[in-house]
Amino acid sequence: MREGRRTRQLLWRWRRNPLRRRDDVIEAWIMLAVWIVVAVGGAVVGTVTTRAADESFAQLRASRLSVRAVLLENTVQAAPSAEGATDDRVRAKVRWVEPNGSTHTGQARVDSGLKTGSRVVIWFDDAGRIAPQPPTAAQASAQAGVLGLSAALALGGLTYGGGRVARWRLERRRIDKWGRQWDQVEPQWRRETT
């Protein structure tokens, strides 16, 4: 004999039966809506975020201009930080020639460990200021994917959390209702047992 084994019925909250409560049906619809929003909404939000980030990175790459420059000072070899990571780029004085022929000097981030006179590439933004190198297409694609996944997970987490709060409130409502019903029935049971 199998004792203690539960039988699970698929979609029991939607089937008609005398034990089904209105709150059970509401809970079933809430959870169905939660999972649809998590699955479909997460996919849509992730895709939209990924595309928007990819377009933003593409515009950034298109707006940056690379110029060859000459290093005017030696750069020191970057030392590892306390966490063990190294930043291979340091600030150094460089000289470059603009397309109109004028020569300029300034500070830019370049690879560490280079000697004076080395040729380096520096980047400028739309306003003509020295700017960081834009991400490559592969880096931008990876970053856009991470942003899209993060957005999908955030939506899924918020939706799931909202569904759990709704279920908790329904459970509290059921417990309160059971308490009120027990308060009505309990005096009758006490008389019969004493």
Backbone torsions as a table, in degrees:
resi	resn	phi	psi	omega
1	MET	NA	137.0	179.4
2	ARG	-98.7	107.6	177.7
3	GLU	-109.1	149.9	176.5
4	GLY	79.5	3.3	179.6
5	ARG	-93.7	129.2	-178.7
6	ARG	-92.3	144.5	173.5
7	THR	-101.0	126.3	-179.9
8	ARG	-102.6	132.6	178.9
9	GLN	-108.2	130.8	179.4
10	LEU	-69.4	133.7	177.2
11	LEU	58.4	33.1	-176.4
12	TRP	-62.6	-27.0	-177.6
13	ARG	-70.7	-21.4	179.3
14	TRP	-94.2	-17.4	-178.4
15	ARG	-76.0	148.6	178.1
16	ARG	-77.5	128.5	172.2
17	ASN	-160.1	159.7	-174.8
18	PRO	-69.5	-17.8	-178.5
19	LEU	-93.0	-8.6	-178.8
20	ARG	-73.0	130.8	179.3
21	ARG	-105.3	161.6	178.2
22	ARG	-61.0	-38.9	178.7
23	ASP	-63.4	-31.4	177.4
24	ASP	-64.4	-41.7	179.2
25	VAL	-67.0	-42.7	178.6
26	ILE	-61.2	-43.8	179.1
27	GLU	-62.0	-41.0	179.0
28	ALA	-62.8	-42.9	179.3
29	TRP	-68.1	-37.6	177.6
30	ILE	-61.8	-47.8	-177.9
31	MET	-67.1	-35.8	175.6
32	LEU	-62.7	-45.2	178.8
33	ALA	-63.0	-40.4	179.3
34	VAL	-60.1	-49.2	-176.8
35	TRP	-68.5	-32.5	176.2
36	ILE	-67.4	-43.9	179.1
37	VAL	-64.7	-40.4	179.3
38	VAL	-62.3	-47.2	-176.1
39	ALA	-73.5	-57.5	-174.9
40	VAL	-76.3	-47.9	-179.7
41	GLY	-63.3	-39.6	177.9
42	GLY	-62.3	-42.8	179.0
43	ALA	-64.8	-42.9	-179.0
44	VAL	-67.0	-48.3	-179.3
45	VAL	-63.0	-41.9	178.5
46	GLY	-62.1	-44.1	-179.9
47	THR	-65.9	-45.8	-179.8
48	VAL	-63.0	-42.9	179.9
49	THR	-64.9	-43.1	179.4
50	THR	-61.2	-45.9	-179.9
51	ARG	-64.9	-41.9	-179.8
52	ALA	-64.4	-42.9	179.3
53	ALA	-66.2	-40.5	179.2
54	ASP	-62.7	-43.0	177.5
55	GLU	-64.4	-39.5	179.3
56	SER	-63.7	-42.9	178.0
57	PHE	-66.9	-36.0	178.1
58	ALA	-65.4	-40.9	176.7
59	GLN	-64.9	-37.5	177.5
60	LEU	-63.7	-44.5	178.1
61	ARG	-63.3	-38.6	-179.3
62	ALA	-69.8	-29.7	-176.9
63	SER	-84.7	-14.3	-179.5
64	ARG	-89.9	142.9	-179.7
65	LEU	-119.1	128.9	178.0
66	SER	-96.0	141.7	-179.8
67	VAL	-136.3	139.8	175.3
68	ARG	-78.7	138.2	-179.8
69	ALA	-135.5	167.1	178.3
70	VAL	-114.3	133.5	180.0
71	LEU	-75.6	129.0	-177.3
72	LEU	-98.2	-2.4	179.3
73	GLU	-151.7	154.8	176.5
74	ASN	-69.1	146.7	175.3
75	THR	-109.5	140.7	-179.7
76	VAL	-78.8	153.2	176.8
77	GLN	-69.9	131.4	-178.6
78	ALA	-67.2	135.8	178.8
79	ALA	-94.9	148.6	177.5
80	PRO	-63.7	145.5	177.6
81	SER	-83.6	-179.5	-178.7
82	ALA	-61.1	-30.2	-179.9
83	GLU	-82.9	-5.1	179.1
84	GLY	94.8	-8.9	-179.5
85	ALA	-86.4	150.0	176.6
86	THR	-118.7	143.7	172.5
87	ASP	-102.1	109.7	-174.3
88	ASP	-75.2	1.0	-177.5
89	ARG	-115.9	137.6	178.9
90	VAL	-131.7	162.0	177.6
91	ARG	-84.1	136.0	179.7
92	ALA	-150.3	161.9	-179.8
93	LYS	-83.9	130.4	-179.4
94	VAL	-131.6	161.1	176.5
95	ARG	-127.6	139.0	178.5
96	TRP	-142.3	161.2	179.1
97	VAL	-114.7	126.8	179.3
98	GLU	-79.3	163.4	179.8
99	PRO	-57.4	-26.9	179.5
100	ASN	-81.7	-0.5	176.0
101	GLY	97.2	-7.1	-179.4
102	SER	-78.1	142.6	-179.2
103	THR	-100.1	137.8	-179.3
104	HIS	-133.8	156.2	173.0
105	THR	-128.4	155.4	179.4
106	GLY	-176.8	178.8	178.3
107	GLN	-97.2	132.9	177.9
108	ALA	-142.4	158.7	176.4
109	ARG	-85.0	124.3	-179.7
110	VAL	-131.6	169.3	177.3
111	ASP	-63.6	146.5	179.8
112	SER	-80.2	159.2	176.2
113	GLY	80.6	16.2	179.5
114	LEU	-93.7	155.4	-179.8
115	LYS	-98.4	159.1	175.6
116	THR	-56.7	137.5	-179.8
117	GLY	92.9	-7.4	178.2
118	SER	-66.7	146.9	177.5
119	ARG	-89.4	132.3	179.7
120	VAL	-132.3	163.6	176.2
121	VAL	-109.2	128.8	175.2
122	ILE	-119.2	159.7	-174.7
123	TRP	-120.6	146.8	178.3
124	PHE	-124.4	147.2	175.0
125	ASP	-89.2	-174.4	-178.7
126	ASP	-61.2	-30.0	-177.6
127	ALA	-84.8	-0.5	179.0
128	GLY	85.4	12.8	177.9
129	ARG	-92.0	149.2	175.8
130	ILE	-64.2	132.3	-175.3
131	ALA	-133.0	163.0	176.2
132	PRO	-68.1	157.1	178.2
133	GLN	-65.2	134.0	178.3
134	PRO	-71.7	157.3	178.7
135	PRO	-66.4	146.4	175.5
136	THR	-68.4	170.7	-179.9
137	ALA	-60.4	-39.7	180.0
138	ALA	-68.1	-43.4	178.1
139	GLN	-63.8	-42.6	179.8
140	ALA	-63.7	-39.8	179.3
141	SER	-64.3	-43.3	178.6
142	ALA	-64.5	-43.8	179.6
143	GLN	-65.6	-39.4	178.3
144	ALA	-64.5	-39.6	177.6
145	GLY	-63.2	-41.9	178.2
146	VAL	-64.8	-41.6	177.9
147	LEU	-63.7	-42.2	178.3
148	GLY	-63.1	-44.3	178.5
149	LEU	-63.5	-40.7	178.4
150	SER	-62.6	-42.3	179.0
151	ALA	-64.5	-41.8	178.8
152	ALA	-63.8	-43.4	179.2
153	LEU	-66.4	-37.6	178.2
154	ALA	-63.9	-45.9	178.3
155	LEU	-62.4	-44.8	179.6
156	GLY	-61.2	-43.3	179.7
157	GLY	-65.1	-44.0	178.8
158	LEU	-64.6	-42.0	179.9
159	THR	-65.7	-45.3	179.3
160	TYR	-62.5	-42.5	177.9
161	GLY	-61.8	-41.7	176.5
162	GLY	-62.7	-39.3	177.1
163	GLY	-64.7	-40.1	178.9
164	ARG	-65.2	-39.7	177.9
165	VAL	-63.9	-43.0	178.3
166	ALA	-62.3	-42.3	178.0
167	ARG	-64.5	-39.5	179.3
168	TRP	-63.4	-42.3	178.3
169	ARG	-64.7	-39.7	176.7
170	LEU	-63.8	-40.8	178.9
171	GLU	-63.3	-42.4	177.3
172	ARG	-61.9	-40.0	178.6
173	ARG	-63.7	-41.4	178.3
174	ARG	-64.3	-42.5	-179.3
175	ILE	-64.8	-41.5	177.0
176	ASP	-62.4	-41.3	179.5
177	LYS	-65.2	-43.0	177.2
178	TRP	-61.6	-39.1	178.5
179	GLY	-61.9	-43.7	178.3
180	ARG	-64.7	-40.8	178.7
181	GLN	-66.5	-38.7	179.1
182	TRP	-66.4	-36.8	177.4
183	ASP	-61.1	-30.2	178.3
184	GLN	-79.0	-36.7	-173.7
185	VAL	-88.0	-34.5	-172.8
186	GLU	-56.7	-41.4	179.2
187	PRO	-61.2	-34.5	178.5
188	GLN	-67.8	-39.2	-179.8
189	TRP	-68.4	-38.1	-178.6
190	ARG	-63.6	-41.5	179.9
191	ARG	-63.5	-39.0	-177.2
192	GLU	-73.4	-28.8	-177.4
193	THR	-88.9	-13.5	-179.0
194	THR	-99.7	NA	NA
